[in-house]
């Protein structure tokens, strides 16, 4: 049986009223409300009947348990579900299937109709999406839904740029250290040289050694006598006695 025929059969069998209004948003397995803020089928029909054509019916959708989605019909049928016989939360659907949902399990209509609506983090994760915080021009913090692959690519690009920047900083620090060492060496050499020149300039001149005057022997004068011999030589010549 084709998908269209299965939907038509479920529409005739499971729908209380022949319209496209969902009868109940409660999970038929655990009872959690998968669409907080949206009216059930009977309540919505009553509200539409009482409202004027211009006003319509206002509904506010969102909440911690919001899980409105569309999976492929074959997967929905594998979980024992029909097109119009009720809703399942993600946890109960995965329990029926015996595995975790993947992005390729969702129908193409899901991305266009429901993917950007408020939802739980696990539904976003199964769709391959995630929340990314950002600041508006007014400084308000908001969240936007983006593809997880874009987040991974952005994170990888950030890590690559961070490593490259860290490497450039390390090389720059090495060059700066070498430059500082060279400057310190030049400064030390200049200071030492200046100290040597200054000490030589202002040091007291060294004294030159002065010659010690030596007595010049004078030639003896007068006749050479025994007394003169004793006086000049201190003892008699030829071993004589005084």
C-alpha positions in Angstrom: 0.0 0.0 0.0 1.3 3.4 -0.9 1.9 6.2 1.5 -1.0 8.2 0.3 -3.5 5.3 0.6 -2.2 4.6 4.2 -2.8 8.2 5.1 -6.3 8.2 3.6 -7.2 5.0 5.4 -5.9 6.4 8.7 -7.8 9.6 8.1 -11.1 7.7 7.7 -10.5 5.3 10.6 -8.7 7.5 13.3 -10.2 10.9 12.8 -13.3 11.9 14.7 -14.0 14.8 12.4 -13.0 15.1 8.8 -10.5 18.0 9.0 -6.7 18.4 9.3 -6.8 19.3 13.0 -4.7 17.1 15.4 -7.0 15.5 17.9 -4.5 15.4 20.8 -0.9 16.5 21.3 -0.3 14.1 24.2 2.1 11.2 23.7 0.0 8.0 23.6 2.6 6.1 25.5 3.7 8.3 28.3 1.1 11.1 28.2 3.5 14.1 28.0 2.3 17.1 26.1 4.4 17.3 22.9 3.0 20.8 21.9 2.5 23.0 25.0 0.4 26.0 24.3 -1.5 24.4 21.3 -5.2 23.5 21.7 -6.4 20.0 21.3 -8.7 19.1 18.4 -12.1 19.6 20.2 -10.9 22.8 21.9 -9.6 24.3 18.7 -12.8 23.6 16.8 -14.8 25.3 19.5 -12.5 28.3 19.5 -12.7 28.6 15.8 -16.5 28.4 15.9 -16.7 31.2 18.4 -14.1 33.4 16.8 -14.9 35.9 14.1 -13.3 35.4 10.6 -11.0 38.4 11.1 -9.7 37.6 14.5 -9.0 33.8 14.2 -7.6 31.9 17.1 -4.3 32.9 18.8 -2.1 30.2 20.2 1.3 30.3 21.8 3.6 27.4 21.2 6.6 26.4 23.2 7.8 24.8 26.4 10.3 22.4 27.9 8.5 19.3 26.4 7.8 20.7 22.9 8.5 18.0 20.3 6.6 18.5 17.1 8.2 16.7 14.2 7.6 14.5 11.1 9.6 11.4 10.4 9.5 9.2 7.3 6.3 7.3 6.9 8.1 3.9 6.7 9.8 4.7 10.1 6.5 5.8 11.6 4.9 2.6 10.4 7.9 0.5 11.8 7.0 2.0 15.2 3.5 0.6 14.9 1.9 4.1 14.3 -0.6 5.3 11.7 -0.8 8.8 10.2 -3.6 10.0 12.4 -3.8 7.8 15.4 -1.8 9.9 17.8 1.5 11.5 18.8 4.7 10.1 20.3 7.5 11.9 22.0 11.0 11.3 20.8 11.9 9.0 23.8 8.8 6.8 23.3 9.4 6.6 19.5 13.1 5.6 20.0 11.9 3.0 22.6 9.6 1.5 20.0 12.3 1.5 17.3 15.0 0.2 19.7 17.5 2.8 18.5 18.3 6.5 18.5 17.0 8.7 15.7 19.3 10.1 13.1 19.0 13.2 10.9 18.2 11.1 7.9 15.1 9.6 9.7 13.2 12.9 9.4 10.9 13.7 6.5 11.8 16.6 4.1 8.7 18.5 5.3 10.1 18.4 8.8 13.0 20.8 8.0 10.6 23.3 6.2 7.7 23.2 8.7 8.9 22.2 12.2 12.7 22.3 12.5 12.9 26.0 13.5 10.1 25.8 16.1 10.8 25.6 19.8 11.8 22.1 20.8 13.8 20.0 23.3 17.5 19.7 23.1 17.2 16.0 22.3 15.0 16.6 19.3 17.5 19.3 18.1 20.3 16.8 18.5 18.4 14.0 16.6 17.9 16.5 13.8 21.6 17.3 13.7 21.0 20.9 15.0 22.0 22.8 18.1 21.5 26.1 19.8 24.1 28.9 19.5 23.9 31.9 21.8 24.5 35.4 20.4 24.2 39.0 21.3 21.9 41.4 19.5 22.8 45.0 18.6 21.0 46.1 21.7 23.1 43.8 23.9 20.4 41.2 24.5 21.4 37.5 24.7 19.5 35.3 22.3 19.8 31.8 20.9 19.7 30.7 17.3 19.4 27.2 15.9 22.2 26.1 13.5 23.5 23.0 11.9 25.9 21.0 14.2 28.2 20.5 11.2 28.6 24.3 10.9 29.4 24.5 14.7 32.0 21.7 14.3 33.6 23.4 11.3 33.6 26.8 13.1 35.1 25.1 16.2 37.8 23.4 14.0 38.6 26.7 12.3 38.8 28.5 15.6 41.1 25.8 17.0 43.3 26.0 13.9 43.5 29.7 14.1 44.2 29.6 17.8 47.1 27.1 17.3 48.5 29.2 14.5 48.3 32.4 16.6 50.0 30.5 19.5 52.8 29.4 17.2 53.3 33.0 15.9 53.4 34.3 19.4 56.0 31.7 20.4 58.2 32.6 17.5 57.7 36.3 18.2 58.6 35.7 21.9 61.8 33.9 20.8 62.8 36.7 18.5 62.1 39.3 21.2 64.2 37.3 23.7 67.1 37.1 21.3 66.8 40.8 20.6 66.8 41.6 24.3 69.8 39.4 24.9 71.7 41.1 22.1 70.7 44.5 23.4 71.8 43.6 26.9 75.2 42.3 25.6 75.7 45.5 23.6 74.8 47.6 26.6 77.1 45.7 28.9 80.0 46.0 26.5 79.4 49.7 26.0 79.2 50.3 29.8 82.4 48.4 30.4 84.2 50.2 27.6 83.0 53.6 28.9 84.2 52.7 32.4 87.6 51.8 31.2 88.0 55.0 29.2 86.7 57.0 32.2 89.1 55.4 34.6 92.0 56.0 32.3 91.0 59.6 31.8 90.6 60.5 35.4 93.3 58.3 37.0 96.3 60.0 38.6 99.4 59.9 36.4 101.8 57.3 37.4 105.0 58.5 39.0 108.1 58.1 36.9 111.0 56.5 38.7 113.6 59.1 39.6 117.3 58.3 39.3 119.1 58.1 42.6 122.2 60.4 42.6 125.3 58.4 43.1 128.4 59.8 44.7 131.1 60.5 42.2 134.4 59.2 43.5 136.9 62.0 43.9 140.5 61.6 43.2 142.7 61.6 46.3 144.7 64.7 46.9 147.9 65.2 48.8 150.8 62.9 49.3 150.3 59.1 49.8 151.3 58.3 53.4 150.8 55.4 55.8 148.0 57.2 57.6 146.2 57.9 54.4 146.5 54.3 53.4 145.0 53.2 56.7 142.2 55.8 56.4 141.2 54.9 52.9 141.6 51.1 52.9 141.0 50.4 56.6 143.9 48.1 57.1 147.6 48.1 56.3 148.8 46.8 52.9 150.8 43.6 52.7 149.3 42.3 56.0 151.2 44.9 58.1 150.2 46.1 61.5 149.0 49.5 62.3 
